Amino acid sequence: MKIQGQKLLFLFFFLAFIMAYSQVKVSGRVAFKNKGINEVNVTLKDTYDGATTDGQGNFYFETSEKGSHILTFTHPKYETVEKSIVIENQDVAVNADLKEQISEIDAVVVSAGSIEASDKKRATALLTPIDIYTTAGADGQISSALNYLPGVQKVGESGGLFIRGGTGTESRIFMDGSLINNYFSNSIPGIAGRDQFNTSLFKGNVFSSGGYSALYGQALSGVLMLESVDLPDQSSYDIGISPIFLSAGFQKLGTNKDYSFGASVGYSILSLMQKALNFNTDFIDAPHGLNGDLNFRVKTKSGGFFKYYGMYNSNTMGVRSESLEPEYDFGLVRLKGKNTYHNLSFRQKFGKYLLNVGGSYSYNESDLNFSTETHENESDRTKLLTDGNYINFKAVLERKINKISAVRGGFELNNADEKLNFESVQKNYKDLISSAFVETDLGFSNALSAKIGVRAEHSSFLGKSNIAPRFALAYRLARDWTTSLAYGLFYQNPESKYINGPAELGFQKSQHFVFQVQRSSEGRSLRLEAFYKKYDQLIKTFNITQGNQQNQTALNNDGYGYAKGLELFWRDNKKTFKNIDYWITYSFLDSKRDFLNYPVSLKPNFAAEHTLSAVVKRFIPEWKMGVNLSYTYAKGRPYYDIASAFDNGKAINYTRNEGRLKDYNALNFSINYLPNLGKKDGKAFTVLVLSVSNVLGSKNVYGYNFSMDGSRSSAVVPPVNTFVFVGAFISFGVDKTEDAINNNL
C-alpha cells in the first residue's frame, strides 16, 4: 500500500481554457500619453475572445461573434475602459487611451509584514482561493496554504497559525472584520484541528505576519483577515464525492441580481481510508463529522450591502495509544465536538463616508473522555468538558480625504463566557474586552505614504487597560521597487486555559519592527523582509497533576523573549515558463523565550530555525489537466520534558529531557482533470481530483510525550505518513471555463 500511495496523485479545485473558432479580425492600439502600453488585457465582454497588447501597445484577435458587443481594456496600473463595437463581416479597428489609476496602483501601499491576496491590483497580491485549491498538500485549507508562505511554521501536532516565533494562539482570524473564535475544529491532543470554513466562501485574504493595522488586536504575532464573497455571478448547484466525504450545496441569485441565498451540507468519515492506508494512529472511533452552512446577501436600493453566514459543525473521534505508565497497557481518548458560528455584516456609503458594521456569535463545545486499558479491560472514563460562548461586535467609519489618503476609526467589543468541568474542578471564565481605535492613511505622493494608528483596550477580567500605537512608512525606490518600515505595540490576554487559580495577571506584550524591500512587476514578485519582535509580560506557569493529566496554572507575567529573522519570497506566475506558476520561500528564525513552564530562556519547541518551501503548478490545456507539486523542509525543532517541584516552599520548573527532532521533509503531488473543459453551453463543470500528501513517505516526527516520571517517551507523529485523496467536484448551472482561463493560462 505504501508503494501504491507513493505513485498516486491528487487534484484540487481549478479551472481551464478554450477559444472559439473565429473569422472577423479585431485589432487596434492601446496607449497612455501617446505611448503604447504592454500587457493590457483586451477582451470581448461575455465571451472567451481577446488578446494581450505587445510592447508597442498593439493587439489583435479573431472572433466568430456577431452584432453589438463591449470591448474592455484592463491593466492593473490603469483605469478600465469599455468601448462599444459592432461586428459584422468586416475587420474592426479600435484604439483606446487609458488613464493612470493613482489611488490604488501608483501610490505606494504600506505593506510591511503584510501579504494581501484579496486585491490583485496591489503589488503584494499573492494567494487567491484558486491558488489555495491548487496547492498540493494544502488540502484546500487556507491555513495549510499559508504554511507555504514566509513567516509561517509547519506545526503538525497543534492547530493555529504559528507566525514568526509565536504560538498558534498568538494569531487571530477575522471574517468581514469580525473575530472568528474557534476557526479550527475540536481535536484530540497531538492531532491538529482542521479549518471549519470553506475556502470558496472567501474571495480573498489579507495575511499580516507583523506590524498589522490598529483596526485589529489581541494578537501578539499576526492576523488573517478573510473577506467573504458578495453576490454570485449566477445561480449554481454543486456536489462533491470522495471516499472520505459527501457534500452538496447551492447558490440562488435573485432575478434582479440584488440578492442571493444559499446553503450546503456535508458528511465526512475516515473509516474507509483506514482500511486502505497504513495509519500511525490507532483510531478506535474513526474521525467523522457533519457540517452545514447557509448564507444570504442583500443589496439595498441606497447602495448598502448585508451579508449573513452561519455554520454548524460536529466531529467525533477516538484514539488508542500505548501507555507510558507501566501499570496500564493503553491510554484512550475520545472526543465529541460541536461548533456553530454566525456572522452578520453591513456596509453603506454616505457621501465621503463609508460605514462598516459587523457582529459574530460562536458557540464551541469540546467533550473529551480519558481512560486506560489493561488486559483488555477499560477503566472508568474521566471527562473534560469545555464550552464557550463568544460575541464580537465591531463598527468602523472611514472618510476619504483625497484619492490616496483616508482616516478611519471605530470601536470593538469582544465578550467571552467559558466553562470547564474536569473531575472536581469547575471553572467559569468571563471577560469583556472593549476597544477603540483610530487610523489614518497619508499619501504624500505616488512615492511616499504613511499609516499612523493607535488602539486602546480594556479587559474586564484583568481590570486593566492598554494603549498600542502603530506606525508604518513606505517609499518607492524605483518603478518596480518599494521599501517599507513598520513598528507597533501589540497586547493579548493570557490564555484562559492557564487561569486555574488566583494570580495577579496583566496583558502580554510584543513589539514589532519590520523592514521590507519588494520588487513587483507583471507576473513576478520578489519580497525580502527582516523583522525583530520583543516579548514582555508573558505568563509563567506551574505544572499541577490531576489524575493522569498535568495542567499548567498561570503564576505571573514575568516571562519575556524575542524573535528575529530574515524572509524571502519569489513568485513567477507563468512569465518565465509557459503555463508554469511557481514560488519559493525561505525563512530564517532565531527565537528564545522564558514563558509558561520554561525554567530558563529556551528556543521554543514550535520554532524551526530554517524553513524552505517550493510550489510548482503546471497547466496543460490540451490534456485538460493540471499538475501541482509542493515541497517543505524545516530544520528539526527542539523538544523538552519539563517538570515542576517545590523547593523550600517555592515552585520551580526544571528540564528532565531535551533534544532536537529530525528535520522535517514533505513532497506533495496532485493532479486535476477537467473532462468538460471547453464545452460551451455545457450543463455541468466537473473536476476530478487525485492527490498524495508526503508522496515519498518521509517519517516525520512532531515531538515526544513523556511519562509522569520522565523515564519513558513516545514520538508524536502524523496520523498517516502518506495520505491519498480521490474525489470529484461537479458544478451545475455555472460554466467555470472562464475562471480556468483567467487563473491557469
N, C-alpha and C positions, 0 to 999 in steps of 0.2 A: 504493500500500500504506500510505503514511503517513496518507492521509485515512481509509482503512479502519480503521487502528489507532486513530485519534482518535475514531471513532464506536462502536467495540466496547466490551464490558463484561466484568467478572469476578465470580465468586461464591466465597465461602468458607464452610467448614463452618458450618452454622447450623441453626436449627430453628423450628417454628411451632405453631399452636394451633387446637383445635376443642372445642366443647362439645356434649354430647348433648342431645337433646330431653328435657324434664323435666316432671314432673307434681306431685310432692309438694314442699311448701314447708318448708325447714329454716331456722329463724330463732333469734335469741337476742341476748344482750348479753355483752360481754367487758369485765371491769373489773379494776382494781388499786386496792385500798383504797377500794372503792366508787366509784371514778372511772372512767368509760368510757375505753377505750384505742383510739386511732385507728390505722389501718394494720396491724391484726392479720390475718394470713392464716388463713382458716378453710377447711379442705379435707376432703373425704370421702376417706379414705385409699384408695389404689389405684384412684382414679377421676379424671376430669377436672373434677369438680363442686366448686364452692367459691365463696368471696366474700372481700371485704376489709371490715373494720369501718369505719364512718363516724366523725365527730368525737365522737359520744356513745358509741361502742363497739358500736353495733347492726349486725347483719348479717342477710342472708337470701339464699337461693338456691333454685333448684328442681332436682329430680333425678328421674330415672326409675328409679333403683336401688331394689332391694327387699331386705329381710332385715336381718341384723345387720351393722353397719359401725362403723368407728372414725372419729370426728371429731377432727381435730387443729387446735390453735391455736398458731401460731408467730409470733414477733416477735423481732427482733434483741436487744431490751433485756430480754426476759423468758424464763423457762424454758418450754420447750414442754410443752403439756398435751394429753393424749389422753382422749377420753370415748367410751364405748360407747353406741351408739344402735340402735334397731330401727325400720326404715322399712317401713310397711305402706301403708295407703291414706289415712291422716290426716296433717295437718301436724305437724311435730315442733318443739318449742321447747327450746333448750338454752342455759344460761348457764354462763359459766366465769370463775373468778377466777385471775389469773396472779400469779406470784411474780417479783420482780426478780432478774435474773441479775447479781449483783455481780461475780463473779470475772472475767468476760470482757468485760462491756459497760460498766457504770458506773465501774469502776476505770479510771483513766487508763492508756492503753497508751503506754509510752515508744517513740516512733517518729520521733525526729528523724532526718532523712535517709533515712527508710525508707518504702517503699511495699509493703504486704502485700496480696497478692491471693488467698492460699490460704484465709483465714478471713473470710468475708463479715460476720461479726458485729463485726469491728473497724472502726473509723472510717476506717482508711487503706486498706480493701479497694478495689482499683481494677480490675485485669485478671484475667480468668478465661480458660481455654482458648477458650471461645466468643468472648470479646472479641477474642482474637488472630486466630482464624479469620475473623472478620467485619470486621477492619480492612483496608480497601482499601490495597494497597501493601505489606502486611506479608508477603505470600506464605505465610501460615500459619506463619511462623517467630517464635519467642519473641523472639530478639534484634532482629529487624526491627520488631516491635510496640513494643519498648521505645524505639525512636527517636522515638515519638510521645509520650513522657513527658518531663517536665522533667529536665535534667541530663545527657541522653544526646545526643551529637553524631552527625550523619549523616556517616560517612566511608566512601564507597563503594568506595575502592580497596584497602581493607585489612579483614581480619576482626577481630572483637573488639568489646567494649563500650568506647566512648570516653566516659568519665564525668568531667564537671567539670574539664576541662583535663588529664586523664590519658590516657596512651596506651592502645591496645587490649589490651596485655599487663598493664596495671596493674589489671585487674579479674579476678575469679575466679568460676567457676561450679561449684556443688555439686549433687549429686543424693542425696537422702536423707541429707545430712550429709557424704557422701564427695566429695572433689575429682574433677572431670572434667578430665583433661588432654586437650587437643585436642578441645574441644567443636565447633570448626569444621572443615570438611573441608579437605583439602590443596588448594592452588590455585597459580596462576601469578602472579608479581609484577604488581601493578596490577589484579588481579581478586580481589574478596573471596570467601573461602570461605563456604559455607552451613552452617546448623545441621545437624548429623548426627543429631539426636534428634527424634522425632515429638512434636509439641505435645500430642497427645491422650494421650501416655504420662503426662502430669503433671496432677494435679488442681488445682494452683495453684502460685504462685511468690511469693517474698518478695524484692523488689529493694531493696537498700540502696545509695543513692548517696553515702553518707558516714556516719561515726560508727557503724559496724556493730559487732556483738557480738564479745566476746572468744573465742567458740567458733570463729571463722574468722580466718585470717591470710594472709600472703603476698600482699597486695593493697593497693597504695598508694591506690587510688581507691574501689572499692566491690565488692560481691559480689551474686551472684544465686543464691538458694537454691531449688532445684526439689524438689518433693515428688511422688513418683510415686503413681499410683492404688493403692488397696487392692484388695479383691475386686470384680469387676464385678457389676452387678445381675443379669445373666443371660448365658447363652451367646449368642454372636453371630458373624457372618461378614461380612467387609467386602471390597469390591473398589473400585479406583479406576482410571479410564480417562481418558486425555487424549493429545493429540499428542506430549507430551514424556515421559510415563511410564505404566507399568502397575504396579499393586500389588494385593496380596491378603493377607488375614490373618484370624485367628480368635481368639476367646477362649472357653474352655470352663470353665464353672462347675460345681464338684462338686455332687452330689445334696444333700448336707447343707450346702452353702454355706460350707464350711470350707477349701476350697482352689480354686485356678484355675490354668490354664496357657494359654499362647497363643503365637502366632508370626506373623510377617508377612514378606513378601518383595517387593521392588520393583526395577524396572529403569527407568532414565531415559536419554534421548538427545535432543540438541538439533538434530539434523541437519534434521528436517522444518521446524522453525521458522526455521532458517537460510534455507531456500528461500522461506519465506512473508514474512519481515520483512527490513528493510534493516539489517543489523548493522554497527556501527562496527568491531568486532573481526573480523579475518580468521582464523577457526578452520580450520586445516589438518586438524585432527582434532576433530570436533565433541564437545563435552563429553558424556560418557556414563558411567554407573556402575551398579553392582549393590549392593544393600543388603538386609540381612535382620536380624531380631531375634527373640528368644524370651524368655519370662518365665514364672515361676511364683510363686505366693503361697500360703502355708500358714498357717492359724490353728491354734495348738496348743490342747489341751484346757485348759491352765492360763492361757490368755489371751495367750500370746506370739504374735508375728507375724513370719514370714520373708518376705522379698521377694528375688527374683533377677531381674536384667535383663541380657541380653547382646546385643551387636550387632556386625555386621561391615559395613564399607563400603569399596568400591573405586571410584575415579574416574580417568578418563583425559581428557586434552585436549591440544591443540597449537595454538599461535598463531604467525602470521607478522606482523611489523610492519616498516615501513620503517626501515632502519638509519640511525642518526645519525652513523655513521662513514663518511667519503666512499669508503673502499676497498671497502665492501660495499653491496649493494642492499637486502638484508633481514636481519633478525635473527629466528631461530626458537627457540622454547622449547616443549618437550614435557614433559608430566607424567604419571606413573603414581603414584597414591597408594593406600595401604591403611591401614585403621584398624580396630581391634577394641577394644571396651570391655565390661567385666563388672563388675556391682555386686551385692553381697550385703549385706543388712542384716537386723537382728533387733531387735525391741523387746519389752520384757516389764515388767509392773508387779509390784513386790514390796512390797505394803502401801503405804506412803507414798513408796516409791522407784520411779523409772522409769529403766530401763536401755535405752540406745540404742547398739548396736554395729554398725559397718559397715565394709566394705572394698571397694576397687575396684582393678582392674588394666586398664591400657590399653597397647596397642602401636600405634605410628604409624610409617609408612614413607612418605617422600617422595622420589621418583626424578625429578629434573629433568635434562633434557638441553638444552644450549645449542649453537647452531651458527649459521653465517652462510650466506647465499646470494648468489652473484654470477654474473650471466649464466646463471641457471637451474642453476648447479652448487652443490651444497651441500657445505660444509666438513665435516671430521671433527667429531664431537659431543664436547662437554665435559660430563662427568657430575658432578652434585652429588647425592650420595646421603646422606640423613639418616634415621636410625631411632632410636626411643626406646622404652624400657620404663619404665612408671610404676606404682608400687604405693602405695596410700594405705590407711591403717587409722586408725579413729577410734572412741573409746569415750567416752560421756557418761553420767554418773549424776546424776539430778536428784531432789531431795526437796522436796516441798511443805511450806512452813512453815504457811501458812494459805490461805484462798481466793485472796488476791491477793499472796502472797509465796512465793518459792522460792529455793533455792540449787542450783547445778549445777557440776560440774567434770569434768575428764577429760584425756585425752591424745590426741595425733595423731602419726602417723609418715607421712612422705611421701618416698619414695625415687625418684630419677630416675637412669637409665642411658642416656645418649645417645651415638651415634656419628655422625661426619661424615667423608665421603670426598670430596675435591674436588681433582682433579689430584694434585699431590704432597703435599697437606695431608691429614693424618689426625688426627682429634681424638676423644677419648673423655672425656666429661664425666660424673662421678658425684657425687651429693650425697644425703645423708640429712638431712632436716630433722625434728628431734624437737621436739615442742611439748607444753606443759602449760598448762591454763587453769582458772580458777575464776570464777564469776559469780553474782551474786545479784540477784533482783528484790525490791524492798522496796516494798510497798504500805502507805503510811501512812494513807490514807483513800481514799474514792472521788474525791477531788480532787487527790491528790498521790501520786506514785510515783517511784522512782528505780531505775536499773540501774547497778551497780558491778561491774567485772570487771578482770581482769589476765591477760595471756597472755605466756608465756616461750617462746623458740625458740632452737634451736642448729643451726647448719649445719655439717656435716662438711667440706664443700668450703671454706667460708670460714674454718673453725676459730674461729668467733665466736658469741656468744650475744647475745640482746636481751631486754628486759622492756618490755612495752607495756601501760600502764594504759588503761582505757576507763571513761567515766562519762557518764550521761545522766539528766536530770531532767525530769519532765512535770507540768504543773499545769493543772487545769480552771478556766478563767476564768468560764465560764457553762455553761448546759446543753449547748449545741452547740459551744462554743468551747474549744479546748485550746491550750496552748503548750508547747514543749519545747526543751531545750538539751542539746547533746551535745558531748563532747570526747574525743579519743583519739589515741594514738600507733599508727602502722602501719609495719611493716617489710616489705621484699621483697628477695629475692636479685637481683643483676644477671642479665639475660637471658643464658643460656648461649651464644647465637649470637654475642655480642660478646666472649666469653672465648676469644681465639685466641693468647694468649701470656702470659708471666709478668707479673703485676701484683698489687699489694697492694690487694685489694678487700675491701669490707665490705658490710653491709646498706644498702640505700637506705631513706630515712626520709621519712614525711609526718606532719603534724599536722593534725587536722580540728577545726574549730569550726563548729557547725551550730545555727542558731536557726530555729524553725518556729512558725508560727501556723496553726491549722486549724479550719475550721468544717465539721461534718458533720451533716447532717440526712437524713431519709428521702429517698433518691433524688438528693441533691445533696451535692457536696463541693467545698470551696474550700481551697486549700493555698498558703500563702506561705512561702518559705524563703530565708534568707540564709546564705551559707557563706564560709569562708576556709580555704584549705589552704596550708600552708607545707611546701616540699620542701627536704630537706637530703641530702647524701651521694649525690646522683645520679651515675651513672657518666659519665665523659668518654671519648670515643673518638677514634681517628685513622684516616683512610681509607688502606687498603692495596690497591693494584691487583694483581689476579691474573688474567692473561689479559685478557678483555674485561669482567671483573667488578671492582667495587670493594667491598671488605668493610671494615666498621668493627671495630676492635680496641680493647677496653677498656684505658684507661691508669690511671685512678684514680677516686676518689669525690669529686671536687672540685666536682661540679655542684650547682645549687640552683635554686629557683624559687618561684612562688606561683600560686594560682588563687583568685579571689574572684568572687562574683556573687550575683544575685537570681533566684528562680524563682517562677513562678505556675502553678497547675493548677486548672482549674474543670471539673467534670463535672456534667451534668444528665441523669439517667437516666430519661427518659420522665415527668418531673414537670411541666415547663412545656408541652411539646408532646406530644400523644398519639402513642405508638409511636415517638417520636424520641429516640434516645440520642446525646448529643454531648459532646465535651470539647475544651478549648482549653488549650494550654500555651505559655508564653513563658519563655525563659532568656536572661539577660544574663551574659556571661562575660568577665572581664578576667584574662588569664593571661600570664605570661612565664616563660621557662626558659633557663638556661645548662646544657645537658646534651648528651650524645652528642657530635657533631662541631660543635655551635654555637660560633662564635667569640666571641660575646658573648651577653648575655641578650636573647632574642627571643620574640615571640609564636609559640607552637608552630604548625606547619603543619597540625595536625589540629584546631585550636580556632577555632570561629566565634564572633564577639563577640555576635551576636544570632541567636536561633533561635525560630521561631514555627511551631506545628503546630496543626491542627484536624482532628477526626474527627467525622463525622456518619453515623448509621445510622438508616434508616427501614424499619420492617417493615410490610408491607401484607397483613394476614391474608386479605382477600377475594381477593387475587390470588395468594396462596401465594408471596409474593415478598419479598425483602429487597434494599434498595438502599443501598450504602455509598460514602461519599466520604472522602478524606483529602487534606490539603494540607500541605506543608512548605516553609518559607522559611528560608534561612540566609545571613547576610552572607558574602561571599566570604572564604575563608581565605587567609592568606599562603602564599607558596611561596618556596623558597630553592634555589640551586645552590651547595653548599658543597664546597670542595676542600681538600686537605691538602698541606703542603710542609714542608721543613726549612729553618730559618733559623739559621745558625751552630750546626748540630747539634741544634737544638731543634725539636720537632714543633709546627707551628702549623696552625690551620684558618682559612680566610678565605672570605668570600662573594663569588662571581663574578657571580651573577644573583639578583635577587629581585623580587617583585611581589605583587599580590593577585589572586586568582581572581575571576571574575564571580560574582554572587550565585546561590545555588542555589534553584531552584524546581521543584516537582513536584506535580502534581494527579493523584490516582489514583481510579479508579472501578471498582466491582464490583457485580455483581448475582447473586443466587442464587434459584433457583426450586425449589420442593418439590412435585412433582406428586402425591405420595402423602399429602400433609399432611391429617390429619384422618381418614384411613381407619382406623377402629378395627379391630383384628384383621388389619391388613394384614401380608403376609408380608415385605415389603421396604420400606425407607425410602430414598428417592432424593433426592439433592441435585445439581442441575445448576448448573455454575459457568461464568461468563464474566466476565473482568476485563481491565482495561487499566491498566498502570502508566505514569505520566507521559503522561496522555492528550493533553496539549497539545503533546507532542514537544519540550519545552524541551531545548536543547543544553547540558547541564551539563558542567562540567569539574572533575575531581578534583585535578589537579596537572599538573606538567610533568616530563618526563625530559630530561636534558641529555647531550650528547656528552662524551667523555672530556676534551676541552679546553674545554668550556663554550661553544663558538661556535654550536652548533645545539641545537634543542629540539623536542619534540613533546608535544602535550597528552595527558594521561591522561583518558580519557572512559569512560562506561559501555559495556559490550559492545553495547547497543542502546538507542536513545533511548526508544522506546515498545515495550513488550512486551505481547503479547496471550496470555491463557491461557484455554483452554476445557477443561472436564473434567466427569466425572460420578463421584459417590461413592455407592455403594449398600451399605446395611446389611441383612443378613438375620437374622431371629430376634430383633430388638430394635426396638421401636417408639419412635422418638425424638420423638414428638409432645409428650410431657410436657416434654422438655428445651426444645422450642421455646416452649412456654407459659411456662416459668419464666424463660427467658433473653431472650425477644423481645417479650413482651406486657406 
